[in-house]
Amino acid sequence: MDFFIICLTSVFSYAALFLLTKLMGQKQISQLDFFDYITGITIGSIAAELATELEAPWKPALAMVIYALFTLLLGMIARRFPRARKFLNGTSKIIMNNGVLSRKNLKRSKLDINEFLVMCREQGYFDLGAIETALFEYNGKLSILPVSTRRAATPEDFNLKPEQEGLFTEVIMDGKIIEKNLKAAGLDLDRLSKQLSLQGIDSPEDVFLAVCDKNNNITFYKKDCD
């Protein structure tokens, strides 16, 4: 009997976590601020307790709801009141500007120089001379503005206007034709078969992935040979 109840409460805790996470928004599972981080850890801990709570599972469930509602309330306050947002979420700090490192802001951000250098290298900046400004954001990420003469060139620099790229549509995945996507791309099975023949592919089953661009050009990725 206890085994059945534990299974039931586990399913309930999983469903509750899913619904509450959807309610709180995608930020809860992507870029977390301070309070989202605390709430995520706490709700996860309570959910684990809920999965094995046999006598009164409503208690941890209620606690999960309260934490979720509290996070929503803080989010509403932060959006409505800029000063509260600054207090709740924190502010971005300038770690480096015009070739000068700020020891004070490094200390405030609880970063040491080695951690800062690692974050720079992770973004491809091995030479600090290529950095004009480095900001440590409130979500724990480092934003870098490169020196104008050291940044990557863009088409605009050469007065070029390349055609805007569009999204790709998957028409074959793991050997199976996605007819809905094929139709949405303005293609049919005959057109797909001709494209397969031109690529020397005998069957869609030999294709791991096929994507179609906005010009109806299909790119095929064959399955690896076992």
MARRORO-917131 format. One record per atom (N, C-alpha, C, O): residue in one letter; x, y, z. Coordinates in steps of 0.2 Angstrom, whole numbers, padded with zeros to 4 digits, always signed. Each point is the difference from the previous one (the first is absolute). Example, Ala and Ser with C-alpha at 12.3 -4.5 7.8 and 13.67 -1.06 7.14 Angstrom:
<nodes>
A+0066-0028+0039/A-0004+0006+0000/A+0004+0006+0000/A+0005-0001+0003/S-0007+0006-0007/S+0004+0006+0001/S-0004+0005+0003/S+0003+0006+0001/
</nodes>
This chain:
<nodes>
M+0004-0006+0000/M-0004+0006+0000/M+0004+0006+0000/M-0001+0005-0004/D+0007-0005+0008/D+0004+0006+0001/D+0004+0001-0007/D+0001+0006-0002/F+0000-0011-0002/F+0004+0000-0006/F-0005+0004-0005/F+0002+0004-0004/F-0008-0006+0004/F-0005+0003-0004/F-0001+0008+0001/F+0000+0004-0004/I+0000-0003+0011/I-0001+0007+0002/I+0006+0004-0002/I-0001+0006-0003/I+0007-0009+0004/I+0006+0004-0002/I+0000+0001-0008/I+0002+0006-0002/C-0004-0011-0002/C+0000+0001-0007/C-0005+0006-0002/C+0001+0004-0004/L-0007-0004+0008/L-0005+0005-0002/L+0003+0007+0002/L-0001+0005-0004/T+0004-0004+0010/T+0002+0006+0002/T+0006+0002-0004/T+0001+0007-0001/S+0003-0011-0002/S+0005+0002-0004/S-0002+0003-0007/S+0002+0005-0002/V-0007-0009-0001/V-0004+0003-0006/V-0003+0007+0002/V+0001+0004-0005/F-0004-0004+0010/F-0003+0007+0002/F+0005+0005+0001/F-0001+0006-0003/S+0007-0007+0006/S+0005+0005+0001/S+0003+0002-0007/S+0002+0006-0001/Y-0001-0011-0003/Y+0003+0002-0007/Y-0005+0004-0004/Y+0002+0005-0003/A-0009-0007+0003/A-0005+0005-0003/A+0000+0007+0003/A-0001+0004-0004/A+0001-0004+0011/A+0000+0006+0003/A+0006+0005-0002/A-0001+0006-0001/L+0007-0009+0001/L+0006+0003-0002/L-0001+0003-0008/L+0002+0006-0001/F-0004-0010-0003/F-0001+0002-0007/F-0005+0006+0000/F+0002+0004-0004/L-0008-0005+0007/L-0005+0005-0001/L+0003+0007+0003/L-0001+0005-0002/L+0004-0006+0008/L+0003+0007+0003/L+0005+0003-0004/L+0001+0006+0000/T+0004-0010-0003/T+0005+0002-0004/T-0003+0004-0006/T+0002+0005-0002/K-0007-0008-0001/K-0003+0003-0006/K-0004+0007+0003/K+0001+0005-0004/L-0003-0005+0010/L-0004+0006+0002/L+0006+0005+0001/L-0002+0006-0001/M+0007-0007+0004/M+0005+0005+0002/M+0004+0002-0007/M+0004+0005+0001/G-0004-0009-0006/G+0003+0003-0006/G+0006-0004-0002/G+0003-0003+0004/Q+0000+0004-0010/Q+0006-0003-0002/Q+0006+0002+0003/Q+0005-0003+0000/K-0005+0009+0003/K+0006+0003+0003/K+0002-0005+0006/K+0006+0000+0002/Q-0011-0004+0001/Q+0002-0004+0005/Q+0004-0006-0002/Q+0004-0003+0004/I-0004+0002-0010/I+0005-0006-0003/I+0005+0003-0004/I+0003-0005-0003/S-0002+0011+0002/S+0005+0003-0005/S+0005+0004+0004/S+0004-0002+0004/Q-0005+0009-0004/Q+0004+0004+0003/Q-0003+0002+0007/Q-0005+0004+0000/L+0008-0006+0005/L-0003+0001+0007/L+0003+0006+0003/L+0006+0002+0000/D-0010+0002+0004/D+0002+0005+0004/D+0001-0003+0007/D-0002-0006+0001/F+0003+0010+0004/F+0002-0002+0007/F-0006-0004+0002/F+0000-0005+0003/F-0006+0008-0003/F-0006-0003+0003/F-0003-0006-0004/F-0002-0005+0003/D+0003+0005-0009/D-0002-0006-0004/D+0005-0006+0002/D-0003-0006+0000/Y+0009+0008+0001/Y+0005-0006+0002/Y-0002-0003+0006/Y+0000-0006+0001/I-0002+0011+0004/I-0002-0003+0007/I-0006-0004-0001/I-0001-0005+0003/T-0004+0008-0006/T-0006-0003-0001/T+0000-0007-0003/T-0003-0005+0002/G+0007+0005-0008/G+0001-0007-0003/G+0003-0005+0004/G-0003-0006+0000/I+0008+0007+0004/I+0003-0004+0004/I-0005-0003+0006/I+0000-0006+0001/T-0003+0011+0002/T-0005-0001+0005/T-0006-0004-0002/T-0002-0005+0003/I-0001+0006-0009/I-0006-0003-0002/I+0003-0008-0002/I-0004-0004+0001/G+0010+0004-0004/G+0002-0007-0001/G+0001-0004+0006/G-0002-0006+0000/S+0005+0009+0005/S+0000-0004+0007/S-0006-0002+0003/S-0001-0005+0002/I-0004+0010-0003/I-0007-0001+0003/I-0003-0006-0004/I-0004-0004+0003/A+0005+0004-0010/A-0003-0005-0004/A+0002-0007+0002/A-0003-0005-0001/A+0010+0005+0002/A+0003-0007+0002/A-0003-0002+0007/A-0002-0006+0001/E+0000+0011+0003/E-0003-0002+0007/E-0007-0002-0002/E-0003-0005+0003/L-0001+0008-0007/L-0006-0002-0002/L-0001-0007-0003/L-0005-0003+0001/A+0010+0001-0005/A+0000-0006-0003/A+0000-0006+0005/A-0003-0005-0001/T+0005+0006+0007/T+0000-0005+0005/T-0004+0002+0007/T+0000-0004+0004/E-0004+0009-0005/E-0004+0002+0006/E-0006-0004+0000/E-0004+0000-0005/L+0003-0004+0010/L-0006-0005-0001/L-0006+0003+0005/L-0006-0002-0002/E+0008+0005+0007/E-0006+0002+0005/E-0003+0006-0002/E-0007+0001+0000/A+0010+0004-0002/A-0003+0007-0002/A+0004+0003-0006/A+0003+0005+0001/P-0004-0008-0007/P+0003+0003-0006/P-0002+0007-0002/P+0003+0003-0004/W-0009-0001+0007/W-0002+0007-0002/W+0004+0005+0003/W+0000+0006-0002/K+0004-0008+0007/K+0004+0005+0003/K+0006+0003-0004/K+0001+0006-0001/P+0003-0011-0002/P+0005+0002-0004/P-0003+0003-0007/P+0003+0004-0003/A-0008-0007+0001/A-0003+0003-0006/A-0002+0007+0001/A+0001+0004-0005/L-0004-0002+0011/L-0002+0007+0001/L+0006+0004+0001/L+0000+0006-0003/A+0006-0008+0005/A+0006+0003+0001/A+0002+0002-0007/A+0003+0006-0002/M-0003-0011-0003/M+0002+0001-0007/M-0004+0006-0003/M+0003+0004-0003/V-0010-0004+0004/V-0004+0005-0003/V+0002+0007+0003/V+0000+0005-0003/I+0001-0005+0010/I+0002+0006+0003/I+0006+0003-0003/I+0001+0006-0001/Y+0004-0010+0000/Y+0007+0002-0003/Y-0001+0003-0007/Y+0003+0005-0002/A-0007-0009-0002/A-0002+0003-0007/A-0003+0006+0000/A+0002+0005-0004/L-0007-0004+0009/L-0004+0006+0000/L+0004+0006+0002/L+0000+0006-0002/F+0005-0007+0007/F+0004+0005+0002/F+0005+0002-0005/F+0002+0006-0001/T+0000-0011-0003/T+0005+0002-0006/T-0004+0004-0005/T+0003+0005-0003/L-0009-0006+0002/L-0004+0004-0005/L-0001+0007+0003/L+0000+0005-0004/L-0002-0005+0010/L-0001+0007+0004/L+0007+0004-0001/L-0001+0006-0002/L+0006-0009+0003/L+0007+0004+0000/L+0001+0002-0007/L+0002+0006-0002/G-0004-0010-0003/G+0001+0002-0007/G-0005+0006-0002/G+0002+0004-0004/M-0008-0004+0006/M-0005+0005-0001/M+0003+0007+0003/M+0000+0005-0003/I+0003-0006+0009/I+0002+0006+0004/I+0006+0003-0004/I+0001+0006-0001/A+0004-0011-0001/A+0006+0002-0004/A-0002+0004-0007/A+0003+0005-0002/R-0008-0008-0001/R-0002+0003-0006/R-0004+0007+0001/R+0001+0004-0005/R-0004-0003+0010/R-0004+0006+0001/R+0004+0006+0003/R-0001+0006-0001/F+0006-0008+0006/F+0004+0005+0003/F+0007-0001-0001/F+0004-0005+0002/P-0001+0010-0006/P+0007-0001-0002/P+0005+0000+0006/P+0005-0004+0000/R-0006+0007+0005/R+0004+0000+0006/R+0000-0007+0003/R+0005-0002+0002/A-0011-0001-0002/A-0001-0006+0003/A+0004-0005-0004/A+0003-0005+0002/R-0003+0006-0009/R+0003-0005-0004/R+0008+0000+0001/R+0003-0005+0000/K-0001+0011+0001/K+0007+0001+0001/K+0002-0003+0007/K+0006-0003+0000/F-0010+0003+0005/F+0001-0003+0006/F+0000-0008+0000/F+0004-0004+0002/L-0010+0002-0006/L-0001-0007+0000/L+0005-0004-0005/L+0003-0005+0002/N-0002+0008-0008/N+0004-0004-0005/N+0007+0002+0000/N+0004-0003-0002/G-0002+0009+0005/G+0007+0003+0000/G+0001+0004-0007/G-0005+0001-0004/T+0011+0001+0003/T+0001+0004-0006/T+0006-0003-0003/T+0004-0003+0003/S-0003+0005-0009/S+0006-0001-0004/S+0006+0004+0003/S-0001+0005+0002/K+0007-0008-0002/K+0006+0003+0002/K+0005+0000-0005/K+0002-0005-0003/I+0002+0011+0002/I+0005+0000-0005/I+0006-0002+0003/I+0003+0002+0005/I+0000-0008-0008/I+0006-0003+0003/I+0006+0003-0004/I+0005+0000+0003/M-0006+0002-0009/M+0006+0002-0004/M-0003+0006-0004/M-0005-0001-0004/N+0008+0006+0003/N-0002+0006-0004/N+0007+0004-0003/N+0004+0002+0004/N-0004-0001-0010/N+0006+0003-0003/N+0006-0002+0002/N+0005+0003+0002/G-0004-0010-0001/G+0006-0003+0002/G+0002+0000+0007/G+0005-0002+0002/V-0010+0004+0002/V+0001+0000+0007/V-0004-0005+0004/V-0006+0000-0001/L+0009-0004+0005/L-0004-0005+0004/L-0002+0004+0006/L+0003+0003+0004/S-0009-0005-0001/S-0003+0003+0006/S+0000-0005+0005/S-0004-0005+0000/R+0009+0005+0005/R+0001-0004+0005/R-0006+0000+0005/R-0003-0005+0003/K+0000+0011-0002/K-0006+0001+0004/K-0006-0004-0003/K-0003-0003+0004/N+0002+0004-0010/N-0006-0004-0003/N+0001-0008+0000/N-0005-0003+0000/L+0011+0002-0001/L+0002-0008+0000/L-0002-0002+0007/L-0003-0006+0001/K+0005+0009+0004/K-0001-0002+0007/K-0008+0000+0001/K-0002-0004+0003/R-0001+0009-0005/R-0008+0001+0001/R-0003-0006-0004/R-0005-0003+0002/S+0008+0001-0008/S-0003-0006-0003/S+0002-0006+0002/S-0002-0006-0002/K+0006+0006+0007/K+0003-0007+0003/K+0003-0004-0005/K+0000-0006-0001/L+0004+0010-0003/L+0005-0003-0005/L+0007+0001+0001/L+0002+0005+0003/D+0002-0010-0004/D+0007+0001+0000/D+0003+0001-0007/D-0004-0001-0005/I+0010+0003+0004/I+0002+0002-0007/I+0000-0006-0004/I-0001+0000-0006/N+0003-0006+0009/N+0000-0006-0004/N-0007-0002-0003/N+0000-0002-0006/E-0005+0003+0010/E-0007-0002-0002/E-0002+0005-0006/E-0003-0002-0005/F+0005+0008+0006/F-0001+0005-0005/F+0003-0002-0007/F-0003+0001-0005/L+0010-0003+0005/L+0003-0002-0005/L-0003-0006-0004/L+0000+0000-0006/V-0002-0005+0010/V-0003-0006-0002/V-0007+0002-0004/V-0001-0002-0006/M-0003+0007+0009/M-0006+0002-0004/M+0002+0004-0006/M-0004-0001-0005/C+0009+0004+0005/C+0002+0004-0007/C+0002-0005-0005/C-0002+0000-0006/R+0006-0005+0008/R+0002-0006-0005/R-0005-0004-0002/R+0000-0002-0006/E-0006+0001+0010/E-0005-0003-0002/E-0004+0003-0006/E-0003-0003-0004/Q+0004+0010+0004/Q-0003+0003-0006/Q+0005+0002-0005/Q-0002+0004-0005/G+0007-0007+0005/G+0005+0001-0005/G+0005+0005+0000/G+0004+0002-0005/Y-0004+0001+0011/Y+0005+0006+0001/Y+0006-0002+0005/Y-0001+0000+0006/F+0006-0002-0010/F+0006-0002+0004/F+0005+0006+0001/F+0004+0000+0004/D-0005+0005-0008/D+0003+0007+0001/D-0004+0005+0003/D-0005+0002-0003/L+0006+0000+0009/L-0004+0005+0003/L+0001+0007-0004/L-0005+0004+0001/G+0010-0003-0005/G+0000+0006-0004/G-0005+0000-0005/G-0001+0006-0003/A-0003-0011+0002/A-0005+0000-0005/A-0007+0002+0003/A-0005+0000-0004/I+0005+0001+0010/I-0006+0002+0004/I+0000+0007+0002/I+0004+0003+0003/E-0010+0000-0005/E-0001+0007+0001/E-0003+0001+0007/E+0002+0003+0005/T-0008-0007-0004/T-0004+0000+0006/T-0002-0007+0002/T-0002-0004-0005/A+0003+0002+0011/A-0003-0007+0002/A-0005+0002+0006/A+0002+0003+0005/L-0008-0006-0006/L-0005+0001+0006/L-0002-0007+0003/L-0001-0005-0004/F+0001+0005+0010/F-0002-0006+0004/F-0008+0001+0001/F-0001+0004+0004/E-0003-0008-0007/E-0007+0001+0000/E-0003-0003+0007/E+0003-0004+0003/Y-0009+0006-0002/Y-0003-0003+0007/Y-0002-0007-0001/Y-0001-0003+0005/N+0001+0000-0011/N-0002-0007-0001/N+0007-0004+0000/N-0001-0006-0001/G+0007+0009+0003/G+0006-0004+0000/G+0004-0001-0006/G+0004-0003+0000/K-0007+0006-0005/K+0004+0000-0007/K+0004+0006-0001/K-0001+0006+0003/L+0006-0007-0007/L+0005+0006-0002/L-0002+0002-0007/L+0000-0004-0005/S-0001+0011+0004/S-0002+0003-0006/S+0006+0004-0002/S+0003+0004+0004/I+0000-0005-0010/I+0006+0003-0003/I-0002+0005-0006/I-0002-0003-0005/L+0005+0009+0006/L+0000+0004-0006/L+0007+0001-0003/L+0004+0002+0004/P-0003-0005-0010/P+0007+0000-0002/P+0002+0007-0003/P-0004+0004-0001/V+0011-0003+0001/V+0003+0006-0003/V-0002+0000-0007/V+0000-0005-0004/S-0002+0011+0001/S-0003+0000-0006/S+0004-0002-0006/S-0002-0003-0005/T+0009+0004+0006/T+0005-0003-0005/T+0001-0007+0001/T+0004-0003-0005/R-0006+0000+0010/R+0001-0007+0001/R-0006-0005-0001/R+0001-0006+0001/R-0007+0009-0002/R-0006-0004-0001/R+0000-0003-0006/R+0004+0002-0005/A-0008-0007+0004/A-0001-0003-0006/A-0004+0004-0005/A-0004+0004+0001/A+0007-0004-0008/A-0004+0004-0005/A-0007-0002-0001/A-0001-0006+0000/T-0003+0010-0002/T-0007-0002-0002/T-0001+0003-0007/T+0003+0004-0003/P-0008-0007-0001/P-0002+0002-0006/P-0001+0008-0001/P+0001+0003-0005/E-0004+0000+0010/E-0001+0007+0000/E+0006+0004+0000/E+0000+0005-0003/D+0006-0008+0005/D+0006+0004+0000/D+0002+0000-0008/D+0004+0005-0001/F-0006-0009-0003/F+0002+0000-0007/F-0006+0002-0004/F+0000-0001-0006/N-0005+0004+0009/N-0006+0002-0004/N-0003-0005-0004/N-0003+0001-0005/L+0003-0007+0008/L-0004-0006-0003/L-0006-0001+0004/L-0001+0001+0005/K-0004-0003-0009/K-0007-0002+0002/K-0002-0007-0002/K-0003-0001-0004/P+0006-0004+0008/P-0002-0007-0001/P-0007-0001+0001/P-0004+0003+0004/E+0001-0008-0007/E-0007-0002+0000/E-0001-0003+0007/E+0004-0004+0003/Q-0009+0006+0000/Q-0002-0002+0007/Q-0001-0008+0000/Q-0004-0002-0004/E+0007-0001+0008/E-0001-0007+0001/E-0006-0002+0004/E-0003+0004+0004/G+0000-0010-0006/G-0006-0002+0003/G+0001-0006+0004/G+0005-0003+0001/L-0011+0000+0003/L+0001-0006+0004/L+0000-0006-0005/L-0003+0000-0005/F+0006-0005+0007/F+0000-0006-0003/F-0006-0005+0002/F-0002+0001+0006/T-0001-0004-0010/T-0005-0005+0002/T+0002-0007-0001/T+0003-0002-0005/E-0004-0002+0010/E+0002-0007+0000/E-0006-0004-0004/E-0005+0000+0002/V+0008-0003-0007/V-0005-0004-0004/V+0001-0008+0000/V-0005-0004-0001/I+0011+0002+0004/I+0001-0007+0001/I+0004+0000+0007/I+0005+0004+0001/M-0007-0008+0003/M+0004-0001+0007/M+0000-0008+0001/M-0005-0003+0001/D+0011+0001+0000/D+0001-0007+0001/D-0003-0005-0004/D-0003-0005+0002/G+0003+0007-0009/G-0003-0004-0005/G-0007+0000-0001/G-0003-0003-0004/K-0001+0008+0008/K-0007+0000-0001/K-0001+0007-0003/K+0002+0005+0002/I-0007-0005-0007/I-0002+0006-0003/I-0005+0004+0004/I-0005-0003+0002/I+0006+0009-0001/I-0005+0005+0004/I-0004+0003-0005/I+0002+0006-0002/E-0008-0009+0000/E-0004+0002-0005/E-0003+0007+0001/E-0001+0004-0004/K+0000-0002+0011/K-0003+0006+0002/K+0005+0006-0002/K-0002+0005-0003/N+0008-0006+0005/N+0006+0005-0002/N+0001+0000-0007/N+0001+0006-0003/L-0001-0011-0001/L+0001-0001-0007/L-0006+0005-0003/L+0002+0003-0005/K-0008-0004+0007/K-0005+0004-0003/K+0000+0007+0001/K-0001+0004-0004/A+0003-0002+0011/A+0001+0007+0002/A+0006+0003-0004/A-0001+0006-0001/A+0006-0010-0001/A+0005+0003-0004/A-0002+0001-0008/A+0004+0002-0004/G-0010-0004+0002/G-0002+0000-0007/G+0003-0005-0004/G+0000+0000-0006/L+0001-0006+0009/L+0003-0006-0004/L-0005-0006+0001/L-0005+0000+0004/D+0007-0005-0008/D-0004-0006+0000/D+0004-0006+0000/D+0007+0001-0001/L-0009-0007+0001/L+0004-0006+0000/L+0003-0001-0007/L+0006-0002+0000/D-0009+0004-0005/D+0004+0000-0007/D+0006+0004+0000/D+0005-0002-0002/R-0005+0008+0004/R+0005+0005+0001/R+0006-0003+0004/R+0006+0000-0001/L-0008-0003+0007/L+0004-0003+0004/L+0004-0006-0003/L+0006-0001+0001/S-0010-0003-0004/S+0003-0006-0003/S+0005+0002-0006/S+0005-0003+0000/K-0006+0008-0003/K+0004+0003-0005/K+0007+0002+0003/K+0005-0001-0003/Q-0006+0005+0008/Q+0006+0002+0004/Q+0004-0005+0003/Q+0006+0000-0001/L-0009-0006+0003/L+0004-0005+0003/L+0003-0004-0006/L+0006-0002+0001/S-0009+0001-0007/S+0004-0003-0006/S+0006+0004-0002/S+0005-0003-0002/L-0006+0010+0002/L+0006+0004-0002/L+0006-0001+0005/L+0005+0001-0003/Q-0007-0002+0009/Q+0005-0001+0005/Q+0003-0007+0000/Q+0004-0001+0004/G-0007-0003-0008/G+0002-0007+0000/G-0002-0004+0006/G+0003-0005+0002/I-0009+0007+0001/I-0002-0003+0006/I-0006-0005-0002/I-0005+0003-0003/D+0005-0009+0005/D-0005-0005-0003/D-0007+0001+0004/D-0005+0000-0003/S+0005+0002+0009/S-0006+0000+0004/S+0001+0005+0006/S+0005+0001+0002/P-0011+0002+0000/P+0000+0004+0006/P+0003-0003+0006/P+0003+0003+0005/E-0003-0009-0004/E+0002-0004+0005/E+0008+0000+0001/E+0002-0001+0006/D+0001+0003-0011/D+0007+0001+0000/D+0002+0007+0002/D+0006+0001+0001/V-0011+0003+0001/V+0002+0007+0002/V-0001+0001+0007/V-0005-0002+0003/F+0010+0005+0000/F-0001+0001+0007/F-0004+0007+0002/F-0004+0000+0004/L+0006+0005-0009/L-0003+0006+0001/L+0000+0004-0007/L+0005-0001-0004/A-0011+0004+0002/A-0001+0004-0006/A-0003+0006+0002/A-0005+0000+0003/V+0008+0006-0005/V-0003+0006+0002/V-0001+0004-0007/V+0004+0000-0005/C-0009+0004+0005/C-0002+0004-0006/C+0001+0008+0002/C-0003+0002+0005/D+0006+0002-0009/D+0001+0007+0001/D-0006+0004-0003/D-0005-0004-0003/K+0005+0010+0003/K-0006+0004-0002/K-0001+0000-0008/K-0005+0002-0003/N+0011-0004+0000/N+0000-0001-0008/N-0002-0007-0002/N+0001-0001-0006/N-0003-0003+0011/N-0002-0007-0002/N+0006-0004-0002/N-0001-0005-0003/N+0007+0007+0005/N+0006-0004-0001/N+0001-0005+0006/N+0000+0002+0006/I+0000-0008-0007/I+0000-0006+0005/I+0008-0002+0001/I+0003-0002-0005/T-0001+0002+0011/T+0006-0003+0002/T-0001-0006+0004/T-0003-0001+0005/F+0007-0005-0008/F-0001-0006+0003/F+0006-0002+0004/F+0006+0001-0002/Y-0007-0004+0008/Y+0005-0003+0004/Y-0001-0007+0001/Y-0005-0003+0003/K+0009-0001-0006/K-0001-0007+0000/K+0002-0004+0007/K+0004+0003+0004/K-0007-0008-0003/K+0002-0004+0006/K+0007-0003-0001/K+0002-0002-0005/D+0001+0001+0011/D+0006-0003+0000/D+0000-0007-0001/D-0005-0003+0002/C+0010+0000-0005/C+0000-0007-0001/C+0002-0004+0006/C+0005+0002+0003/D-0009-0007-0001/D+0001-0003+0006/D+0006-0005-0001/D+0002-0004+0005/
</nodes>
